[in-house]
Amino acid sequence: MAEKKSKTDVSARAESKSRAACCSNCGKKIEVVLAVSASGKKRMRRVCCEG
């Protein structure tokens, strides 16, 4: 009889989560910070591309 496979492959999900996501612009590991402007507007900025 065939072995039943779980619908949610926990080990595959853990592996993909542990792998670092790479930036599409510079190819480095994505580093994002929350920047707040003087007017109080919040924005997510990529630190990996700067520099």
mmCIF file of the N, C-alpha and C atoms, coordinates in Angstrom:
data_MODEL
# 
_entry.id   MODEL 
# 
loop_
_atom_site.group_PDB 
_atom_site.id 
_atom_site.type_symbol 
_atom_site.label_atom_id 
_atom_site.label_alt_id 
_atom_site.label_comp_id 
_atom_site.label_asym_id 
_atom_site.label_entity_id 
_atom_site.label_seq_id 
_atom_site.pdbx_PDB_ins_code 
_atom_site.Cartn_x 
_atom_site.Cartn_y 
_atom_site.Cartn_z 
_atom_site.occupancy 
_atom_site.B_iso_or_equiv 
_atom_site.pdbx_formal_charge 
_atom_site.auth_seq_id 
_atom_site.auth_comp_id 
_atom_site.auth_asym_id 
_atom_site.auth_atom_id 
_atom_site.pdbx_PDB_model_num 
ATOM 1   N N  . MET A 1 1  ? 0.836  -1.192 0.000  1.00 0.00 ? 1  MET A N  1 
ATOM 2   C CA . MET A 1 1  ? 0.000  0.000  0.000  1.00 0.00 ? 1  MET A CA 1 
ATOM 3   C C  . MET A 1 1  ? 0.881  1.255  0.000  1.00 0.00 ? 1  MET A C  1 
ATOM 4   N N  . ALA A 1 2  ? 0.435  2.278  -0.694 1.00 0.00 ? 2  ALA A N  1 
ATOM 5   C CA . ALA A 1 2  ? 1.211  3.520  -0.790 1.00 0.00 ? 2  ALA A CA 1 
ATOM 6   C C  . ALA A 1 2  ? 1.203  4.252  0.548  1.00 0.00 ? 2  ALA A C  1 
ATOM 7   N N  . GLU A 1 3  ? 2.320  4.906  0.819  1.00 0.00 ? 3  GLU A N  1 
ATOM 8   C CA . GLU A 1 3  ? 2.444  5.658  2.061  1.00 0.00 ? 3  GLU A CA 1 
ATOM 9   C C  . GLU A 1 3  ? 1.660  6.960  1.944  1.00 0.00 ? 3  GLU A C  1 
ATOM 10  N N  . LYS A 1 4  ? 0.876  7.280  2.964  1.00 0.00 ? 4  LYS A N  1 
ATOM 11  C CA . LYS A 1 4  ? 0.100  8.527  2.929  1.00 0.00 ? 4  LYS A CA 1 
ATOM 12  C C  . LYS A 1 4  ? 1.018  9.707  3.206  1.00 0.00 ? 4  LYS A C  1 
ATOM 13  N N  . LYS A 1 5  ? 0.863  10.753 2.421  1.00 0.00 ? 5  LYS A N  1 
ATOM 14  C CA . LYS A 1 5  ? 1.683  11.939 2.585  1.00 0.00 ? 5  LYS A CA 1 
ATOM 15  C C  . LYS A 1 5  ? 0.825  13.048 3.196  1.00 0.00 ? 5  LYS A C  1 
ATOM 16  N N  . SER A 1 6  ? 1.381  13.751 4.132  1.00 0.00 ? 6  SER A N  1 
ATOM 17  C CA . SER A 1 6  ? 0.671  14.844 4.786  1.00 0.00 ? 6  SER A CA 1 
ATOM 18  C C  . SER A 1 6  ? 0.428  15.978 3.798  1.00 0.00 ? 6  SER A C  1 
ATOM 19  N N  . LYS A 1 7  ? -0.719 16.613 3.909  1.00 0.00 ? 7  LYS A N  1 
ATOM 20  C CA . LYS A 1 7  ? -1.023 17.745 3.026  1.00 0.00 ? 7  LYS A CA 1 
ATOM 21  C C  . LYS A 1 7  ? -0.087 18.915 3.296  1.00 0.00 ? 7  LYS A C  1 
ATOM 22  N N  . THR A 1 8  ? 0.269  19.101 4.546  1.00 0.00 ? 8  THR A N  1 
ATOM 23  C CA . THR A 1 8  ? 1.210  20.173 4.895  1.00 0.00 ? 8  THR A CA 1 
ATOM 24  C C  . THR A 1 8  ? 2.536  19.547 5.260  1.00 0.00 ? 8  THR A C  1 
ATOM 25  N N  . ASP A 1 9  ? 3.479  19.612 4.359  1.00 0.00 ? 9  ASP A N  1 
ATOM 26  C CA . ASP A 1 9  ? 4.805  19.037 4.573  1.00 0.00 ? 9  ASP A CA 1 
ATOM 27  C C  . ASP A 1 9  ? 5.583  19.976 5.484  1.00 0.00 ? 9  ASP A C  1 
ATOM 28  N N  . VAL A 1 10 ? 5.570  19.664 6.765  1.00 0.00 ? 10 VAL A N  1 
ATOM 29  C CA . VAL A 1 10 ? 6.139  20.551 7.783  1.00 0.00 ? 10 VAL A CA 1 
ATOM 30  C C  . VAL A 1 10 ? 7.634  20.757 7.569  1.00 0.00 ? 10 VAL A C  1 
ATOM 31  N N  . SER A 1 11 ? 8.358  19.708 7.228  1.00 0.00 ? 11 SER A N  1 
ATOM 32  C CA . SER A 1 11 ? 9.807  19.841 7.054  1.00 0.00 ? 11 SER A CA 1 
ATOM 33  C C  . SER A 1 11 ? 10.144 20.740 5.867  1.00 0.00 ? 11 SER A C  1 
ATOM 34  N N  . ALA A 1 12 ? 9.367  20.649 4.789  1.00 0.00 ? 12 ALA A N  1 
ATOM 35  C CA . ALA A 1 12 ? 9.604  21.502 3.619  1.00 0.00 ? 12 ALA A CA 1 
ATOM 36  C C  . ALA A 1 12 ? 9.308  22.961 3.947  1.00 0.00 ? 12 ALA A C  1 
ATOM 37  N N  . ARG A 1 13 ? 8.267  23.199 4.721  1.00 0.00 ? 13 ARG A N  1 
ATOM 38  C CA . ARG A 1 13 ? 7.923  24.574 5.119  1.00 0.00 ? 13 ARG A CA 1 
ATOM 39  C C  . ARG A 1 13 ? 8.996  25.155 6.018  1.00 0.00 ? 13 ARG A C  1 
ATOM 40  N N  . ALA A 1 14 ? 9.512  24.378 6.940  1.00 0.00 ? 14 ALA A N  1 
ATOM 41  C CA . ALA A 1 14 ? 10.555 24.845 7.847  1.00 0.00 ? 14 ALA A CA 1 
ATOM 42  C C  . ALA A 1 14 ? 11.829 25.162 7.082  1.00 0.00 ? 14 ALA A C  1 
ATOM 43  N N  . GLU A 1 15 ? 12.144 24.327 6.087  1.00 0.00 ? 15 GLU A N  1 
ATOM 44  C CA . GLU A 1 15 ? 13.354 24.556 5.282  1.00 0.00 ? 15 GLU A CA 1 
ATOM 45  C C  . GLU A 1 15 ? 13.247 25.842 4.470  1.00 0.00 ? 15 GLU A C  1 
ATOM 46  N N  . SER A 1 16 ? 12.097 26.063 3.850  1.00 0.00 ? 16 SER A N  1 
ATOM 47  C CA . SER A 1 16 ? 11.935 27.267 3.035  1.00 0.00 ? 16 SER A CA 1 
ATOM 48  C C  . SER A 1 16 ? 11.906 28.523 3.898  1.00 0.00 ? 16 SER A C  1 
ATOM 49  N N  . LYS A 1 17 ? 11.389 28.396 5.111  1.00 0.00 ? 17 LYS A N  1 
ATOM 50  C CA . LYS A 1 17 ? 11.341 29.547 6.016  1.00 0.00 ? 17 LYS A CA 1 
ATOM 51  C C  . LYS A 1 17 ? 12.740 29.895 6.529  1.00 0.00 ? 17 LYS A C  1 
ATOM 52  N N  . SER A 1 18 ? 13.574 28.870 6.753  1.00 0.00 ? 18 SER A N  1 
ATOM 53  C CA . SER A 1 18 ? 14.913 29.109 7.280  1.00 0.00 ? 18 SER A CA 1 
ATOM 54  C C  . SER A 1 18 ? 15.852 29.668 6.221  1.00 0.00 ? 18 SER A C  1 
ATOM 55  N N  . ARG A 1 19 ? 15.553 29.385 4.957  1.00 0.00 ? 19 ARG A N  1 
ATOM 56  C CA . ARG A 1 19 ? 16.380 29.920 3.875  1.00 0.00 ? 19 ARG A CA 1 
ATOM 57  C C  . ARG A 1 19 ? 16.167 31.428 3.778  1.00 0.00 ? 19 ARG A C  1 
ATOM 58  N N  . ALA A 1 20 ? 17.223 32.177 3.638  1.00 0.00 ? 20 ALA A N  1 
ATOM 59  C CA . ALA A 1 20 ? 17.120 33.632 3.583  1.00 0.00 ? 20 ALA A CA 1 
ATOM 60  C C  . ALA A 1 20 ? 16.588 34.071 2.224  1.00 0.00 ? 20 ALA A C  1 
ATOM 61  N N  . ALA A 1 21 ? 15.653 35.000 2.232  1.00 0.00 ? 21 ALA A N  1 
ATOM 62  C CA . ALA A 1 21 ? 15.130 35.549 0.987  1.00 0.00 ? 21 ALA A CA 1 
ATOM 63  C C  . ALA A 1 21 ? 16.141 36.524 0.419  1.00 0.00 ? 21 ALA A C  1 
ATOM 64  N N  . CYS A 1 22 ? 16.319 36.498 -0.886 1.00 0.00 ? 22 CYS A N  1 
ATOM 65  C CA . CYS A 1 22 ? 17.282 37.382 -1.537 1.00 0.00 ? 22 CYS A CA 1 
ATOM 66  C C  . CYS A 1 22 ? 16.560 38.522 -2.236 1.00 0.00 ? 22 CYS A C  1 
ATOM 67  N N  . CYS A 1 23 ? 17.190 39.669 -2.214 1.00 0.00 ? 23 CYS A N  1 
ATOM 68  C CA . CYS A 1 23 ? 16.636 40.868 -2.824 1.00 0.00 ? 23 CYS A CA 1 
ATOM 69  C C  . CYS A 1 23 ? 16.649 40.730 -4.349 1.00 0.00 ? 23 CYS A C  1 
ATOM 70  N N  . SER A 1 24 ? 15.570 41.138 -5.000 1.00 0.00 ? 24 SER A N  1 
ATOM 71  C CA . SER A 1 24 ? 15.498 41.063 -6.460 1.00 0.00 ? 24 SER A CA 1 
ATOM 72  C C  . SER A 1 24 ? 16.336 42.148 -7.118 1.00 0.00 ? 24 SER A C  1 
ATOM 73  N N  . ASN A 1 25 ? 16.658 43.214 -6.374 1.00 0.00 ? 25 ASN A N  1 
ATOM 74  C CA . ASN A 1 25 ? 17.450 44.311 -6.933 1.00 0.00 ? 25 ASN A CA 1 
ATOM 75  C C  . ASN A 1 25 ? 18.950 44.065 -6.840 1.00 0.00 ? 25 ASN A C  1 
ATOM 76  N N  . CYS A 1 26 ? 19.430 43.717 -5.636 1.00 0.00 ? 26 CYS A N  1 
ATOM 77  C CA . CYS A 1 26 ? 20.874 43.610 -5.437 1.00 0.00 ? 26 CYS A CA 1 
ATOM 78  C C  . CYS A 1 26 ? 21.359 42.179 -5.227 1.00 0.00 ? 26 CYS A C  1 
ATOM 79  N N  . GLY A 1 27 ? 20.457 41.244 -4.935 1.00 0.00 ? 27 GLY A N  1 
ATOM 80  C CA . GLY A 1 27 ? 20.835 39.856 -4.748 1.00 0.00 ? 27 GLY A CA 1 
ATOM 81  C C  . GLY A 1 27 ? 21.313 39.506 -3.349 1.00 0.00 ? 27 GLY A C  1 
ATOM 82  N N  . LYS A 1 28 ? 21.398 40.480 -2.469 1.00 0.00 ? 28 LYS A N  1 
ATOM 83  C CA . LYS A 1 28 ? 21.824 40.235 -1.090 1.00 0.00 ? 28 LYS A CA 1 
ATOM 84  C C  . LYS A 1 28 ? 20.620 39.810 -0.254 1.00 0.00 ? 28 LYS A C  1 
ATOM 85  N N  . LYS A 1 29 ? 20.874 39.401 0.994  1.00 0.00 ? 29 LYS A N  1 
ATOM 86  C CA . LYS A 1 29 ? 19.801 39.055 1.917  1.00 0.00 ? 29 LYS A CA 1 
ATOM 87  C C  . LYS A 1 29 ? 18.960 40.296 2.186  1.00 0.00 ? 29 LYS A C  1 
ATOM 88  N N  . ILE A 1 30 ? 17.657 40.144 2.175  1.00 0.00 ? 30 ILE A N  1 
ATOM 89  C CA . ILE A 1 30 ? 16.753 41.290 2.356  1.00 0.00 ? 30 ILE A CA 1 
ATOM 90  C C  . ILE A 1 30 ? 16.806 41.775 3.801  1.00 0.00 ? 30 ILE A C  1 
ATOM 91  N N  . GLU A 1 31 ? 17.079 43.049 3.956  1.00 0.00 ? 31 GLU A N  1 
ATOM 92  C CA . GLU A 1 31 ? 17.047 43.704 5.254  1.00 0.00 ? 31 GLU A CA 1 
ATOM 93  C C  . GLU A 1 31 ? 16.108 44.901 5.129  1.00 0.00 ? 31 GLU A C  1 
ATOM 94  N N  . VAL A 1 32 ? 15.036 44.891 5.893  1.00 0.00 ? 32 VAL A N  1 
ATOM 95  C CA . VAL A 1 32 ? 14.027 45.938 5.802  1.00 0.00 ? 32 VAL A CA 1 
ATOM 96  C C  . VAL A 1 32 ? 13.894 46.630 7.149  1.00 0.00 ? 32 VAL A C  1 
ATOM 97  N N  . VAL A 1 33 ? 13.793 47.960 7.119  1.00 0.00 ? 33 VAL A N  1 
ATOM 98  C CA . VAL A 1 33 ? 13.585 48.736 8.345  1.00 0.00 ? 33 VAL A CA 1 
ATOM 99  C C  . VAL A 1 33 ? 12.374 49.647 8.155  1.00 0.00 ? 33 VAL A C  1 
ATOM 100 N N  . LEU A 1 34 ? 11.763 50.005 9.264  1.00 0.00 ? 34 LEU A N  1 
ATOM 101 C CA . LEU A 1 34 ? 10.635 50.930 9.242  1.00 0.00 ? 34 LEU A CA 1 
ATOM 102 C C  . LEU A 1 34 ? 11.182 52.338 9.420  1.00 0.00 ? 34 LEU A C  1 
ATOM 103 N N  . ALA A 1 35 ? 11.000 53.173 8.407  1.00 0.00 ? 35 ALA A N  1 
ATOM 104 C CA . ALA A 1 35 ? 11.484 54.555 8.460  1.00 0.00 ? 35 ALA A CA 1 
ATOM 105 C C  . ALA A 1 35 ? 10.291 55.483 8.663  1.00 0.00 ? 35 ALA A C  1 
ATOM 106 N N  . VAL A 1 36 ? 10.447 56.431 9.574  1.00 0.00 ? 36 VAL A N  1 
ATOM 107 C CA . VAL A 1 36 ? 9.388  57.403 9.844  1.00 0.00 ? 36 VAL A CA 1 
ATOM 108 C C  . VAL A 1 36 ? 9.884  58.772 9.416  1.00 0.00 ? 36 VAL A C  1 
ATOM 109 N N  . SER A 1 37 ? 9.133  59.417 8.537  1.00 0.00 ? 37 SER A N  1 
ATOM 110 C CA . SER A 1 37 ? 9.531  60.737 8.059  1.00 0.00 ? 37 SER A CA 1 
ATOM 111 C C  . SER A 1 37 ? 9.184  61.802 9.103  1.00 0.00 ? 37 SER A C  1 
ATOM 112 N N  . ALA A 1 38 ? 9.606  63.029 8.852  1.00 0.00 ? 38 ALA A N  1 
ATOM 113 C CA . ALA A 1 38 ? 9.342  64.131 9.780  1.00 0.00 ? 38 ALA A CA 1 
ATOM 114 C C  . ALA A 1 38 ? 7.846  64.405 9.928  1.00 0.00 ? 38 ALA A C  1 
ATOM 115 N N  . SER A 1 39 ? 7.090  64.155 8.858  1.00 0.00 ? 39 SER A N  1 
ATOM 116 C CA . SER A 1 39 ? 5.642  64.388 8.909  1.00 0.00 ? 39 SER A CA 1 
ATOM 117 C C  . SER A 1 39 ? 4.904  63.250 9.613  1.00 0.00 ? 39 SER A C  1 
ATOM 118 N N  . GLY A 1 40 ? 5.621  62.166 9.944  1.00 0.00 ? 40 GLY A N  1 
ATOM 119 C CA . GLY A 1 40 ? 5.009  61.060 10.664 1.00 0.00 ? 40 GLY A CA 1 
ATOM 120 C C  . GLY A 1 40 ? 4.592  59.902 9.772  1.00 0.00 ? 40 GLY A C  1 
ATOM 121 N N  . LYS A 1 41 ? 4.890  59.996 8.483  1.00 0.00 ? 41 LYS A N  1 
ATOM 122 C CA . LYS A 1 41 ? 4.520  58.935 7.556  1.00 0.00 ? 41 LYS A CA 1 
ATOM 123 C C  . LYS A 1 41 ? 5.500  57.770 7.689  1.00 0.00 ? 41 LYS A C  1 
ATOM 124 N N  . LYS A 1 42 ? 4.971  56.555 7.832  1.00 0.00 ? 42 LYS A N  1 
ATOM 125 C CA . LYS A 1 42 ? 5.810  55.376 7.991  1.00 0.00 ? 42 LYS A CA 1 
ATOM 126 C C  . LYS A 1 42 ? 6.044  54.719 6.641  1.00 0.00 ? 42 LYS A C  1 
ATOM 127 N N  . ARG A 1 43 ? 7.260  54.196 6.454  1.00 0.00 ? 43 ARG A N  1 
ATOM 128 C CA . ARG A 1 43 ? 7.608  53.547 5.196  1.00 0.00 ? 43 ARG A CA 1 
ATOM 129 C C  . ARG A 1 43 ? 8.599  52.420 5.443  1.00 0.00 ? 43 ARG A C  1 
ATOM 130 N N  . MET A 1 44 ? 8.425  51.295 4.777  1.00 0.00 ? 44 MET A N  1 
ATOM 131 C CA . MET A 1 44 ? 9.375  50.199 4.874  1.00 0.00 ? 44 MET A CA 1 
ATOM 132 C C  . MET A 1 44 ? 10.469 50.438 3.842  1.00 0.00 ? 44 MET A C  1 
ATOM 133 N N  . ARG A 1 45 ? 11.728 50.450 4.288  1.00 0.00 ? 45 ARG A N  1 
ATOM 134 C CA . ARG A 1 45 ? 12.851 50.707 3.382  1.00 0.00 ? 45 ARG A CA 1 
ATOM 135 C C  . ARG A 1 45 ? 13.792 49.522 3.376  1.00 0.00 ? 45 ARG A C  1 
ATOM 136 N N  . ARG A 1 46 ? 14.342 49.218 2.214  1.00 0.00 ? 46 ARG A N  1 
ATOM 137 C CA . ARG A 1 46 ? 15.323 48.138 2.090  1.00 0.00 ? 46 ARG A CA 1 
ATOM 138 C C  . ARG A 1 46 ? 16.715 48.693 2.366  1.00 0.00 ? 46 ARG A C  1 
ATOM 139 N N  . VAL A 1 47 ? 17.364 48.175 3.403  1.00 0.00 ? 47 VAL A N  1 
ATOM 140 C CA . VAL A 1 47 ? 18.701 48.618 3.772  1.00 0.00 ? 47 VAL A CA 1 
ATOM 141 C C  . VAL A 1 47 ? 19.734 47.923 2.889  1.00 0.00 ? 47 VAL A C  1 
ATOM 142 N N  . CYS A 1 48 ? 19.417 46.726 2.400  1.00 0.00 ? 48 CYS A N  1 
ATOM 143 C CA . CYS A 1 48 ? 20.384 45.926 1.646  1.00 0.00 ? 48 CYS A CA 1 
ATOM 144 C C  . CYS A 1 48 ? 20.808 46.612 0.343  1.00 0.00 ? 48 CYS A C  1 
ATOM 145 N N  . CYS A 1 49 ? 19.965 47.405 -0.275 1.00 0.00 ? 49 CYS A N  1 
ATOM 146 C CA . CYS A 1 49 ? 20.265 48.039 -1.561 1.00 0.00 ? 49 CYS A CA 1 
ATOM 147 C C  . CYS A 1 49 ? 21.057 49.341 -1.410 1.00 0.00 ? 49 CYS A C  1 
ATOM 148 N N  . GLU A 1 50 ? 21.005 49.932 -0.233 1.00 0.00 ? 50 GLU A N  1 
ATOM 149 C CA . GLU A 1 50 ? 21.670 51.208 -0.037 1.00 0.00 ? 50 GLU A CA 1 
ATOM 150 C C  . GLU A 1 50 ? 23.162 51.012 0.167  1.00 0.00 ? 50 GLU A C  1 
ATOM 151 N N  . GLY A 1 51 ? 23.926 51.935 -0.336 1.00 0.00 ? 51 GLY A N  1 
ATOM 152 C CA . GLY A 1 51 ? 25.206 51.895 -0.015 1.00 0.00 ? 51 GLY A CA 1 
ATOM 153 C C  . GLY A 1 51 ? 26.497 51.799 -0.399 1.00 0.00 ? 51 GLY A C  1 
# 
